[in-house]
């Protein structure tokens, strides 16, 4: 994983699917976090609501380590 802060080797990508139901309407949000040893989460990305694809391209939020 390459960020403006540093390049991290051997990161782990963790996938999360969050399903929230308000009333009778479920909303699905997908997110990924890249985790490095000794640093924790070095980058994360969250999808728009009701994302169906596991590899999405329309992001709602992107975070990464910066100096």
PDB file of N, H, CA, C and O in Angstrom:
ATOM      1  N   UNK A   1       0.851  -1.169   0.000  1.00  0.00           N
ATOM      2  CA  UNK A   1       0.000   0.000   0.000  1.00  0.00           C
ATOM      3  C   UNK A   1       0.895   1.229   0.000  1.00  0.00           C
ATOM      4  O   UNK A   1       1.753   1.385   0.868  1.00  0.00           O
ATOM      5  N   UNK A   2       0.690   2.090  -0.969  1.00  0.00           N
ATOM      6  H   UNK A   2      -0.007   1.964  -1.675  1.00  0.00           H
ATOM      7  CA  UNK A   2       1.476   3.313  -1.049  1.00  0.00           C
ATOM      8  C   UNK A   2       0.569   4.493  -0.688  1.00  0.00           C
ATOM      9  O   UNK A   2      -0.464   4.710  -1.321  1.00  0.00           O
ATOM     10  N   UNK A   3       0.968   5.248   0.330  1.00  0.00           N
ATOM     11  H   UNK A   3       1.808   5.073   0.844  1.00  0.00           H
ATOM     12  CA  UNK A   3       0.242   6.442   0.763  1.00  0.00           C
ATOM     13  C   UNK A   3       1.204   7.626   0.726  1.00  0.00           C
ATOM     14  O   UNK A   3       2.410   7.420   0.584  1.00  0.00           O
ATOM     15  N   UNK A   4       0.710   8.858   0.848  1.00  0.00           N
ATOM     16  H   UNK A   4      -0.269   9.025   0.963  1.00  0.00           H
ATOM     17  CA  UNK A   4       1.623  10.003   0.907  1.00  0.00           C
ATOM     18  C   UNK A   4       2.551   9.948   2.123  1.00  0.00           C
ATOM     19  O   UNK A   4       3.633  10.535   2.100  1.00  0.00           O
ATOM     20  N   UNK A   5       2.138   9.253   3.178  1.00  0.00           N
ATOM     21  H   UNK A   5       1.259   8.776   3.196  1.00  0.00           H
ATOM     22  CA  UNK A   5       2.951   9.147   4.386  1.00  0.00           C
ATOM     23  C   UNK A   5       4.127   8.198   4.196  1.00  0.00           C
ATOM     24  O   UNK A   5       5.259   8.528   4.550  1.00  0.00           O
ATOM     25  N   UNK A   6       3.858   7.013   3.634  1.00  0.00           N
ATOM     26  H   UNK A   6       2.938   6.745   3.346  1.00  0.00           H
ATOM     27  CA  UNK A   6       4.899   5.989   3.442  1.00  0.00           C
ATOM     28  C   UNK A   6       4.348   4.862   2.574  1.00  0.00           C
ATOM     29  O   UNK A   6       3.158   4.818   2.260  1.00  0.00           O
ATOM     30  N   UNK A   7       5.241   3.956   2.196  1.00  0.00           N
ATOM     31  H   UNK A   7       6.207   3.992   2.451  1.00  0.00           H
ATOM     32  CA  UNK A   7       4.847   2.731   1.516  1.00  0.00           C
ATOM     33  C   UNK A   7       4.861   1.598   2.541  1.00  0.00           C
ATOM     34  O   UNK A   7       5.852   1.404   3.246  1.00  0.00           O
ATOM     35  N   UNK A   8       3.768   0.859   2.619  1.00  0.00           N
ATOM     36  H   UNK A   8       2.964   1.017   2.046  1.00  0.00           H
ATOM     37  CA  UNK A   8       3.628  -0.212   3.600  1.00  0.00           C
ATOM     38  C   UNK A   8       3.628  -1.553   2.885  1.00  0.00           C
ATOM     39  O   UNK A   8       2.855  -1.771   1.952  1.00  0.00           O
ATOM     40  N   UNK A   9       4.504  -2.451   3.330  1.00  0.00           N
ATOM     41  H   UNK A   9       5.132  -2.274   4.088  1.00  0.00           H
ATOM     42  CA  UNK A   9       4.557  -3.811   2.787  1.00  0.00           C
ATOM     43  C   UNK A   9       3.688  -4.720   3.643  1.00  0.00           C
ATOM     44  O   UNK A   9       3.478  -4.452   4.826  1.00  0.00           O
ATOM     45  N   UNK A  10       3.196  -5.765   3.062  1.00  0.00           N
ATOM     46  H   UNK A  10       3.366  -5.983   2.101  1.00  0.00           H
ATOM     47  CA  UNK A  10       2.427  -6.793   3.780  1.00  0.00           C
ATOM     48  C   UNK A  10       1.222  -6.220   4.522  1.00  0.00           C
ATOM     49  O   UNK A  10       1.078  -6.419   5.728  1.00  0.00           O
ATOM     50  N   UNK A  11       0.367  -5.515   3.806  1.00  0.00           N
ATOM     51  H   UNK A  11       0.484  -5.353   2.827  1.00  0.00           H
ATOM     52  CA  UNK A  11      -0.859  -5.022   4.413  1.00  0.00           C
ATOM     53  C   UNK A  11      -1.965  -6.055   4.236  1.00  0.00           C
ATOM     54  O   UNK A  11      -1.932  -6.871   3.314  1.00  0.00           O
ATOM     55  N   UNK A  12      -2.922  -6.006   5.113  1.00  0.00           N
ATOM     56  H   UNK A  12      -2.949  -5.343   5.861  1.00  0.00           H
ATOM     57  CA  UNK A  12      -4.067  -6.910   5.071  1.00  0.00           C
ATOM     58  C   UNK A  12      -5.294  -6.099   4.686  1.00  0.00           C
ATOM     59  O   UNK A  12      -5.559  -5.063   5.295  1.00  0.00           O
ATOM     60  N   UNK A  13      -6.048  -6.548   3.685  1.00  0.00           N
ATOM     61  H   UNK A  13      -5.832  -7.390   3.190  1.00  0.00           H
ATOM     62  CA  UNK A  13      -7.280  -5.861   3.288  1.00  0.00           C
ATOM     63  C   UNK A  13      -8.458  -6.553   3.955  1.00  0.00           C
ATOM     64  O   UNK A  13      -8.664  -7.754   3.783  1.00  0.00           O
ATOM     65  N   UNK A  14      -9.224  -5.787   4.715  1.00  0.00           N
ATOM     66  H   UNK A  14      -9.056  -4.811   4.855  1.00  0.00           H
ATOM     67  CA  UNK A  14     -10.373  -6.316   5.444  1.00  0.00           C
ATOM     68  C   UNK A  14     -11.646  -5.754   4.806  1.00  0.00           C
ATOM     69  O   UNK A  14     -11.811  -4.541   4.672  1.00  0.00           O
ATOM     70  N   UNK A  15     -12.530  -6.659   4.421  1.00  0.00           N
ATOM     71  H   UNK A  15     -12.396  -7.644   4.529  1.00  0.00           H
ATOM     72  CA  UNK A  15     -13.789  -6.270   3.779  1.00  0.00           C
ATOM     73  C   UNK A  15     -14.926  -6.339   4.797  1.00  0.00           C
ATOM     74  O   UNK A  15     -15.024  -7.284   5.580  1.00  0.00           O
ATOM     75  N   UNK A  16     -15.788  -5.312   4.768  1.00  0.00           N
ATOM     76  H   UNK A  16     -15.709  -4.544   4.132  1.00  0.00           H
ATOM     77  CA  UNK A  16     -16.944  -5.278   5.669  1.00  0.00           C
ATOM     78  C   UNK A  16     -18.181  -4.925   4.860  1.00  0.00           C
ATOM     79  O   UNK A  16     -18.156  -4.015   4.030  1.00  0.00           O
ATOM     80  N   UNK A  17     -19.270  -5.659   5.111  1.00  0.00           N
ATOM     81  H   UNK A  17     -19.289  -6.398   5.785  1.00  0.00           H
ATOM     82  CA  UNK A  17     -20.553  -5.352   4.496  1.00  0.00           C
ATOM     83  C   UNK A  17     -21.517  -5.040   5.629  1.00  0.00           C
ATOM     84  O   UNK A  17     -21.773  -5.885   6.487  1.00  0.00           O
ATOM     85  N   UNK A  18     -22.049  -3.822   5.629  1.00  0.00           N
ATOM     86  H   UNK A  18     -21.840  -3.136   4.932  1.00  0.00           H
ATOM     87  CA  UNK A  18     -22.963  -3.367   6.668  1.00  0.00           C
ATOM     88  C   UNK A  18     -24.354  -3.270   6.074  1.00  0.00           C
ATOM     89  O   UNK A  18     -24.570  -2.546   5.103  1.00  0.00           O
ATOM     90  N   UNK A  19     -25.304  -4.000   6.655  1.00  0.00           N
ATOM     91  H   UNK A  19     -25.129  -4.588   7.444  1.00  0.00           H
ATOM     92  CA  UNK A  19     -26.691  -3.941   6.221  1.00  0.00           C
ATOM     93  C   UNK A  19     -27.515  -3.340   7.343  1.00  0.00           C
ATOM     94  O   UNK A  19     -27.604  -3.906   8.432  1.00  0.00           O
ATOM     95  N   UNK A  20     -28.112  -2.198   7.077  1.00  0.00           N
ATOM     96  H   UNK A  20     -28.040  -1.738   6.192  1.00  0.00           H
ATOM     97  CA  UNK A  20     -28.975  -1.523   8.054  1.00  0.00           C
ATOM     98  C   UNK A  20     -30.399  -1.542   7.534  1.00  0.00           C
ATOM     99  O   UNK A  20     -30.647  -1.259   6.363  1.00  0.00           O
ATOM    100  N   UNK A  21     -31.332  -1.878   8.414  1.00  0.00           N
ATOM    101  H   UNK A  21     -31.130  -2.108   9.366  1.00  0.00           H
ATOM    102  CA  UNK A  21     -32.736  -1.894   8.050  1.00  0.00           C
ATOM    103  C   UNK A  21     -33.471  -0.844   8.859  1.00  0.00           C
ATOM    104  O   UNK A  21     -33.520  -0.910  10.087  1.00  0.00           O
ATOM    105  N   UNK A  22     -34.040   0.120   8.161  1.00  0.00           N
ATOM    106  H   UNK A  22     -34.000   0.173   7.163  1.00  0.00           H
ATOM    107  CA  UNK A  22     -34.864   1.150   8.788  1.00  0.00           C
ATOM    108  C   UNK A  22     -36.279   0.924   8.289  1.00  0.00           C
ATOM    109  O   UNK A  22     -36.562   1.094   7.103  1.00  0.00           O
ATOM    110  N   UNK A  23     -37.169   0.539   9.199  1.00  0.00           N
ATOM    111  H   UNK A  23     -36.940   0.401  10.162  1.00  0.00           H
ATOM    112  CA  UNK A  23     -38.516   0.154   8.780  1.00  0.00           C
ATOM    113  C   UNK A  23     -38.440  -1.179   8.066  1.00  0.00           C
ATOM    114  O   UNK A  23     -38.111  -2.196   8.675  1.00  0.00           O
ATOM    115  N   UNK A  24     -38.739  -1.180   6.786  1.00  0.00           N
ATOM    116  H   UNK A  24     -39.007  -0.354   6.291  1.00  0.00           H
ATOM    117  CA  UNK A  24     -38.657  -2.418   5.995  1.00  0.00           C
ATOM    118  C   UNK A  24     -37.627  -2.321   4.883  1.00  0.00           C
ATOM    119  O   UNK A  24     -37.457  -3.271   4.118  1.00  0.00           O
ATOM    120  N   UNK A  25     -36.935  -1.190   4.777  1.00  0.00           N
ATOM    121  H   UNK A  25     -37.072  -0.419   5.398  1.00  0.00           H
ATOM    122  CA  UNK A  25     -35.982  -0.968   3.691  1.00  0.00           C
ATOM    123  C   UNK A  25     -34.549  -1.205   4.150  1.00  0.00           C
ATOM    124  O   UNK A  25     -34.031  -0.449   4.972  1.00  0.00           O
ATOM    125  N   UNK A  26     -33.893  -2.265   3.621  1.00  0.00           N
ATOM    126  H   UNK A  26     -34.315  -2.879   2.954  1.00  0.00           H
ATOM    127  CA  UNK A  26     -32.484  -2.478   3.971  1.00  0.00           C
ATOM    128  C   UNK A  26     -31.560  -1.603   3.122  1.00  0.00           C
ATOM    129  O   UNK A  26     -31.820  -1.376   1.940  1.00  0.00           O
ATOM    130  N   UNK A  27     -30.485  -1.117   3.734  1.00  0.00           N
ATOM    131  H   UNK A  27     -30.274  -1.302   4.694  1.00  0.00           H
ATOM    132  CA  UNK A  27     -29.461  -0.336   3.044  1.00  0.00           C
ATOM    133  C   UNK A  27     -28.120  -1.043   3.234  1.00  0.00           C
ATOM    134  O   UNK A  27     -27.733  -1.353   4.360  1.00  0.00           O
ATOM    135  N   UNK A  28     -27.411  -1.298   2.127  1.00  0.00           N
ATOM    136  H   UNK A  28     -27.726  -1.046   1.212  1.00  0.00           H
ATOM    137  CA  UNK A  28     -26.133  -2.008   2.168  1.00  0.00           C
ATOM    138  C   UNK A  28     -25.006  -1.026   1.877  1.00  0.00           C
ATOM    139  O   UNK A  28     -25.048  -0.288   0.894  1.00  0.00           O
ATOM    140  N   UNK A  29     -23.992  -1.028   2.751  1.00  0.00           N
ATOM    141  H   UNK A  29     -23.958  -1.628   3.550  1.00  0.00           H
ATOM    142  CA  UNK A  29     -22.795  -0.219   2.557  1.00  0.00           C
ATOM    143  C   UNK A  29     -21.588  -1.130   2.664  1.00  0.00           C
ATOM    144  O   UNK A  29     -21.482  -1.916   3.606  1.00  0.00           O
ATOM    145  N   UNK A  30     -20.680  -1.031   1.710  1.00  0.00           N
ATOM    146  H   UNK A  30     -20.766  -0.393   0.945  1.00  0.00           H
ATOM    147  CA  UNK A  30     -19.468  -1.850   1.715  1.00  0.00           C
ATOM    148  C   UNK A  30     -18.274  -0.981   2.052  1.00  0.00           C
ATOM    149  O   UNK A  30     -18.233   0.197   1.697  1.00  0.00           O
ATOM    150  N   UNK A  31     -17.295  -1.568   2.743  1.00  0.00           N
ATOM    151  H   UNK A  31     -17.328  -2.525   3.031  1.00  0.00           H
ATOM    152  CA  UNK A  31     -16.073  -0.826   3.045  1.00  0.00           C
ATOM    153  C   UNK A  31     -14.884  -1.767   3.066  1.00  0.00           C
ATOM    154  O   UNK A  31     -15.012  -2.967   3.311  1.00  0.00           O
ATOM    155  N   UNK A  32     -13.721  -1.185   2.801  1.00  0.00           N
ATOM    156  H   UNK A  32     -13.617  -0.211   2.602  1.00  0.00           H
ATOM    157  CA  UNK A  32     -12.457  -1.907   2.867  1.00  0.00           C
ATOM    158  C   UNK A  32     -11.504  -1.107   3.734  1.00  0.00           C
ATOM    159  O   UNK A  32     -11.498   0.123   3.694  1.00  0.00           O
ATOM    160  N   UNK A  33     -10.699  -1.806   4.518  1.00  0.00           N
ATOM    161  H   UNK A  33     -10.704  -2.806   4.551  1.00  0.00           H
ATOM    162  CA  UNK A  33      -9.655  -1.172   5.320  1.00  0.00           C
ATOM    163  C   UNK A  33      -8.357  -1.920   5.051  1.00  0.00           C
ATOM    164  O   UNK A  33      -8.338  -3.150   5.017  1.00  0.00           O
ATOM    165  N   UNK A  34      -7.277  -1.177   4.862  1.00  0.00           N
ATOM    166  H   UNK A  34      -7.292  -0.178   4.890  1.00  0.00           H
ATOM    167  CA  UNK A  34      -5.958  -1.762   4.682  1.00  0.00           C
ATOM    168  C   UNK A  34      -5.192  -1.560   5.983  1.00  0.00           C
ATOM    169  O   UNK A  34      -5.013  -0.432   6.443  1.00  0.00           O
ATOM    170  N   UNK A  35      -4.740  -2.667   6.573  1.00  0.00           N
ATOM    171  H   UNK A  35      -4.885  -3.584   6.200  1.00  0.00           H
ATOM    172  CA  UNK A  35      -4.135  -2.636   7.898  1.00  0.00           C
ATOM    173  C   UNK A  35      -2.694  -3.113   7.815  1.00  0.00           C
ATOM    174  O   UNK A  35      -2.400  -4.150   7.221  1.00  0.00           O
ATOM    175  N   UNK A  36      -1.784  -2.322   8.434  1.00  0.00           N
ATOM    176  H   UNK A  36      -2.023  -1.479   8.916  1.00  0.00           H
ATOM    177  CA  UNK A  36      -0.361  -2.656   8.469  1.00  0.00           C
ATOM    178  C   UNK A  36       0.069  -2.865   9.916  1.00  0.00           C
ATOM    179  O   UNK A  36      -0.427  -2.209  10.832  1.00  0.00           O
ATOM    180  N   UNK A  37       0.984  -3.775  10.095  1.00  0.00           N
ATOM    181  H   UNK A  37       1.387  -4.308   9.351  1.00  0.00           H
ATOM    182  CA  UNK A  37       1.523  -4.053  11.423  1.00  0.00           C
ATOM    183  C   UNK A  37       2.197  -2.804  11.991  1.00  0.00           C
ATOM    184  O   UNK A  37       2.898  -2.098  11.266  1.00  0.00           O
ATOM    185  N   UNK A  38       1.994  -2.529  13.258  1.00  0.00           N
ATOM    186  H   UNK A  38       1.425  -3.103  13.847  1.00  0.00           H
ATOM    187  CA  UNK A  38       2.552  -1.401  14.008  1.00  0.00           C
ATOM    188  C   UNK A  38       1.921  -0.048  13.674  1.00  0.00           C
ATOM    189  O   UNK A  38       2.187   0.929  14.375  1.00  0.00           O
ATOM    190  N   UNK A  39       1.093   0.041  12.625  1.00  0.00           N
ATOM    191  H   UNK A  39       0.878  -0.752  12.056  1.00  0.00           H
ATOM    192  CA  UNK A  39       0.436   1.293  12.264  1.00  0.00           C
ATOM    193  C   UNK A  39      -1.077   1.220  12.404  1.00  0.00           C
ATOM    194  O   UNK A  39      -1.718   2.234  12.682  1.00  0.00           O
ATOM    195  N   UNK A  40      -1.655   0.049  12.219  1.00  0.00           N
ATOM    196  H   UNK A  40      -1.134  -0.774  11.994  1.00  0.00           H
ATOM    197  CA  UNK A  40      -3.112  -0.077  12.207  1.00  0.00           C
ATOM    198  C   UNK A  40      -3.644   0.234  10.825  1.00  0.00           C
ATOM    199  O   UNK A  40      -3.025  -0.123   9.822  1.00  0.00           O
ATOM    200  N   UNK A  41      -4.786   0.896  10.766  1.00  0.00           N
ATOM    201  H   UNK A  41      -5.288   1.186  11.580  1.00  0.00           H
ATOM    202  CA  UNK A  41      -5.415   1.210   9.484  1.00  0.00           C
ATOM    203  C   UNK A  41      -4.618   2.311   8.787  1.00  0.00           C
ATOM    204  O   UNK A  41      -4.464   3.411   9.317  1.00  0.00           O
ATOM    205  N   UNK A  42      -4.110   1.999   7.585  1.00  0.00           N
ATOM    206  H   UNK A  42      -4.235   1.105   7.154  1.00  0.00           H
ATOM    207  CA  UNK A  42      -3.347   2.985   6.820  1.00  0.00           C
ATOM    208  C   UNK A  42      -4.182   3.592   5.698  1.00  0.00           C
ATOM    209  O   UNK A  42      -3.839   4.652   5.174  1.00  0.00           O
ATOM    210  N   UNK A  43      -5.276   2.929   5.324  1.00  0.00           N
ATOM    211  H   UNK A  43      -5.555   2.068   5.749  1.00  0.00           H
ATOM    212  CA  UNK A  43      -6.188   3.462   4.314  1.00  0.00           C
ATOM    213  C   UNK A  43      -7.533   2.772   4.453  1.00  0.00           C
ATOM    214  O   UNK A  43      -7.617   1.636   4.920  1.00  0.00           O
ATOM    215  N   UNK A  44      -8.584   3.469   4.044  1.00  0.00           N
ATOM    216  H   UNK A  44      -8.516   4.392   3.664  1.00  0.00           H
ATOM    217  CA  UNK A  44      -9.922   2.867   4.050  1.00  0.00           C
ATOM    218  C   UNK A  44     -10.758   3.522   2.965  1.00  0.00           C
ATOM    219  O   UNK A  44     -10.509   4.662   2.572  1.00  0.00           O
ATOM    220  N   UNK A  45     -11.750   2.786   2.489  1.00  0.00           N
ATOM    221  H   UNK A  45     -11.951   1.860   2.808  1.00  0.00           H
ATOM    222  CA  UNK A  45     -12.661   3.282   1.464  1.00  0.00           C
ATOM    223  C   UNK A  45     -14.053   2.751   1.792  1.00  0.00           C
ATOM    224  O   UNK A  45     -14.210   1.603   2.208  1.00  0.00           O
ATOM    225  N   UNK A  46     -15.069   3.608   1.598  1.00  0.00           N
ATOM    226  H   UNK A  46     -14.942   4.540   1.260  1.00  0.00           H
ATOM    227  CA  UNK A  46     -16.460   3.251   1.875  1.00  0.00           C
ATOM    228  C   UNK A  46     -17.288   3.540   0.639  1.00  0.00           C
ATOM    229  O   UNK A  46     -17.100   4.564  -0.018  1.00  0.00           O
ATOM    230  N   UNK A  47     -18.208   2.635   0.321  1.00  0.00           N
ATOM    231  H   UNK A  47     -18.361   1.803   0.855  1.00  0.00           H
ATOM    232  CA  UNK A  47     -19.038   2.777  -0.876  1.00  0.00           C
ATOM    233  C   UNK A  47     -20.230   3.690  -0.614  1.00  0.00           C
ATOM    234  O   UNK A  47     -20.509   4.067   0.524  1.00  0.00           O
ATOM    235  N   UNK A  48     -20.918   4.032  -1.686  1.00  0.00           N
ATOM    236  H   UNK A  48     -20.691   3.725  -2.610  1.00  0.00           H
ATOM    237  CA  UNK A  48     -22.205   4.710  -1.588  1.00  0.00           C
ATOM    238  C   UNK A  48     -23.231   3.715  -1.037  1.00  0.00           C
ATOM    239  O   UNK A  48     -22.978   2.510  -1.044  1.00  0.00           O
ATOM    240  N   UNK A  49     -24.355   4.186  -0.573  1.00  0.00           N
ATOM    241  H   UNK A  49     -24.560   5.165  -0.567  1.00  0.00           H
ATOM    242  CA  UNK A  49     -25.421   3.310  -0.086  1.00  0.00           C
ATOM    243  C   UNK A  49     -25.958   2.443  -1.219  1.00  0.00           C
ATOM    244  O   UNK A  49     -25.973   2.855  -2.379  1.00  0.00           O
ATOM    245  N   UNK A  50     -26.394   1.246  -0.870  1.00  0.00           N
ATOM    246  H   UNK A  50     -26.382   0.912   0.073  1.00  0.00           H
ATOM    247  CA  UNK A  50     -26.983   0.271  -1.801  1.00  0.00           C
ATOM    248  C   UNK A  50     -26.031  -0.168  -2.896  1.00  0.00           C
ATOM    249  O   UNK A  50     -26.440  -0.353  -4.043  1.00  0.00           O
ATOM    250  N   UNK A  51     -24.757  -0.337  -2.547  1.00  0.00           N
ATOM    251  H   UNK A  51     -24.425  -0.187  -1.616  1.00  0.00           H
ATOM    252  CA  UNK A  51     -23.751  -0.833  -3.494  1.00  0.00           C
ATOM    253  C   UNK A  51     -23.937  -2.336  -3.655  1.00  0.00           C
ATOM    254  O   UNK A  51     -24.032  -3.058  -2.662  1.00  0.00           O
ATOM    255  N   UNK A  52     -23.990  -2.814  -4.901  1.00  0.00           N
ATOM    256  H   UNK A  52     -23.912  -2.227  -5.707  1.00  0.00           H
ATOM    257  CA  UNK A  52     -24.181  -4.240  -5.152  1.00  0.00           C
ATOM    258  C   UNK A  52     -22.882  -4.957  -5.511  1.00  0.00           C
ATOM    259  O   UNK A  52     -22.761  -6.162  -5.292  1.00  0.00           O
ATOM    260  N   UNK A  53     -21.917  -4.234  -6.054  1.00  0.00           N
ATOM    261  H   UNK A  53     -22.015  -3.255  -6.232  1.00  0.00           H
ATOM    262  CA  UNK A  53     -20.669  -4.836  -6.500  1.00  0.00           C
ATOM    263  C   UNK A  53     -19.642  -4.882  -5.364  1.00  0.00           C
ATOM    264  O   UNK A  53     -19.524  -3.929  -4.594  1.00  0.00           O
ATOM    265  N   UNK A  54     -18.901  -5.990  -5.262  1.00  0.00           N
ATOM    266  H   UNK A  54     -18.997  -6.764  -5.888  1.00  0.00           H
ATOM    267  CA  UNK A  54     -17.853  -6.081  -4.240  1.00  0.00           C
ATOM    268  C   UNK A  54     -16.662  -5.201  -4.570  1.00  0.00           C
ATOM    269  O   UNK A  54     -15.977  -4.725  -3.664  1.00  0.00           O
ATOM    270  N   UNK A  55     -16.401  -4.975  -5.854  1.00  0.00           N
ATOM    271  H   UNK A  55     -16.956  -5.362  -6.590  1.00  0.00           H
ATOM    272  CA  UNK A  55     -15.314  -4.091  -6.291  1.00  0.00           C
ATOM    273  C   UNK A  55     -15.954  -2.824  -6.858  1.00  0.00           C
ATOM    274  O   UNK A  55     -16.103  -2.691  -8.073  1.00  0.00           O
ATOM    275  N   UNK A  56     -16.324  -1.908  -5.993  1.00  0.00           N
ATOM    276  H   UNK A  56     -16.203  -2.016  -5.006  1.00  0.00           H
ATOM    277  CA  UNK A  56     -17.033  -0.704  -6.406  1.00  0.00           C
ATOM    278  C   UNK A  56     -16.069   0.398  -6.835  1.00  0.00           C
ATOM    279  O   UNK A  56     -14.898   0.393  -6.455  1.00  0.00           O
ATOM    280  N   UNK A  57     -16.567   1.336  -7.623  1.00  0.00           N
ATOM    281  H   UNK A  57     -17.519   1.340  -7.931  1.00  0.00           H
ATOM    282  CA  UNK A  57     -15.740   2.454  -8.082  1.00  0.00           C
ATOM    283  C   UNK A  57     -16.336   3.810  -7.707  1.00  0.00           C
ATOM    284  O   UNK A  57     -15.675   4.837  -7.865  1.00  0.00           O
ATOM    285  N   UNK A  58     -17.566   3.827  -7.217  1.00  0.00           N
ATOM    286  H   UNK A  58     -18.103   2.993  -7.089  1.00  0.00           H
ATOM    287  CA  UNK A  58     -18.221   5.066  -6.808  1.00  0.00           C
ATOM    288  C   UNK A  58     -18.113   5.186  -5.286  1.00  0.00           C
ATOM    289  O   UNK A  58     -18.969   4.684  -4.557  1.00  0.00           O
ATOM    290  N   UNK A  59     -17.067   5.848  -4.817  1.00  0.00           N
ATOM    291  H   UNK A  59     -16.373   6.256  -5.409  1.00  0.00           H
ATOM    292  CA  UNK A  59     -16.773   5.919  -3.387  1.00  0.00           C
ATOM    293  C   UNK A  59     -17.537   7.052  -2.712  1.00  0.00           C
ATOM    294  O   UNK A  59     -17.766   8.107  -3.303  1.00  0.00           O
ATOM    295  N   UNK A  60     -17.928   6.810  -1.452  1.00  0.00           N
ATOM    296  H   UNK A  60     -17.741   5.953  -0.972  1.00  0.00           H
ATOM    297  CA  UNK A  60     -18.519   7.861  -0.641  1.00  0.00           C
ATOM    298  C   UNK A  60     -17.439   8.529   0.208  1.00  0.00           C
ATOM    299  O   UNK A  60     -17.512   9.723   0.500  1.00  0.00           O
ATOM    300  N   UNK A  61     -16.423   7.732   0.604  1.00  0.00           N
ATOM    301  H   UNK A  61     -16.364   6.762   0.367  1.00  0.00           H
ATOM    302  CA  UNK A  61     -15.358   8.264   1.454  1.00  0.00           C
ATOM    303  C   UNK A  61     -14.067   7.486   1.223  1.00  0.00           C
ATOM    304  O   UNK A  61     -14.086   6.261   1.100  1.00  0.00           O
ATOM    305  N   UNK A  62     -12.958   8.194   1.165  1.00  0.00           N
ATOM    306  H   UNK A  62     -12.942   9.189   1.264  1.00  0.00           H
ATOM    307  CA  UNK A  62     -11.633   7.586   1.042  1.00  0.00           C
ATOM    308  C   UNK A  62     -10.735   8.249   2.067  1.00  0.00           C
ATOM    309  O   UNK A  62     -10.680   9.476   2.149  1.00  0.00           O
ATOM    310  N   UNK A  63     -10.016   7.430   2.863  1.00  0.00           N
ATOM    311  H   UNK A  63     -10.060   6.434   2.797  1.00  0.00           H
ATOM    312  CA  UNK A  63      -9.083   7.954   3.859  1.00  0.00           C
ATOM    313  C   UNK A  63      -7.744   7.245   3.697  1.00  0.00           C
ATOM    314  O   UNK A  63      -7.684   6.083   3.295  1.00  0.00           O
ATOM    315  N   UNK A  64      -6.655   7.980   4.023  1.00  0.00           N
ATOM    316  H   UNK A  64      -6.705   8.924   4.350  1.00  0.00           H
ATOM    317  CA  UNK A  64      -5.316   7.394   3.968  1.00  0.00           C
ATOM    318  C   UNK A  64      -4.413   8.212   4.873  1.00  0.00           C
ATOM    319  O   UNK A  64      -4.734   9.348   5.223  1.00  0.00           O
ATOM    320  N   UNK A  65      -3.279   7.629   5.252  1.00  0.00           N
ATOM    321  H   UNK A  65      -3.018   6.706   4.968  1.00  0.00           H
ATOM    322  CA  UNK A  65      -2.322   8.347   6.082  1.00  0.00           C
ATOM    323  C   UNK A  65      -1.598   9.396   5.236  1.00  0.00           C
ATOM    324  O   UNK A  65      -1.160   9.116   4.121  1.00  0.00           O
ATOM    325  N   UNK A  66      -1.484  10.590   5.778  1.00  0.00           N
ATOM    326  H   UNK A  66      -1.840  10.818   6.684  1.00  0.00           H
ATOM    327  CA  UNK A  66      -0.726  11.652   5.148  1.00  0.00           C
ATOM    328  C   UNK A  66       0.142  12.339   6.187  1.00  0.00           C
ATOM    329  O   UNK A  66      -0.201  12.340   7.369  1.00  0.00           O
ATOM    330  N   UNK A  67       1.255  12.922   5.773  1.00  0.00           N
ATOM    331  H   UNK A  67       1.534  12.922   4.813  1.00  0.00           H
ATOM    332  CA  UNK A  67       2.117  13.591   6.754  1.00  0.00           C
ATOM    333  C   UNK A  67       1.515  14.889   7.274  1.00  0.00           C
ATOM    334  O   UNK A  67       2.124  15.563   8.104  1.00  0.00           O
TER     335      UNK A  67
END
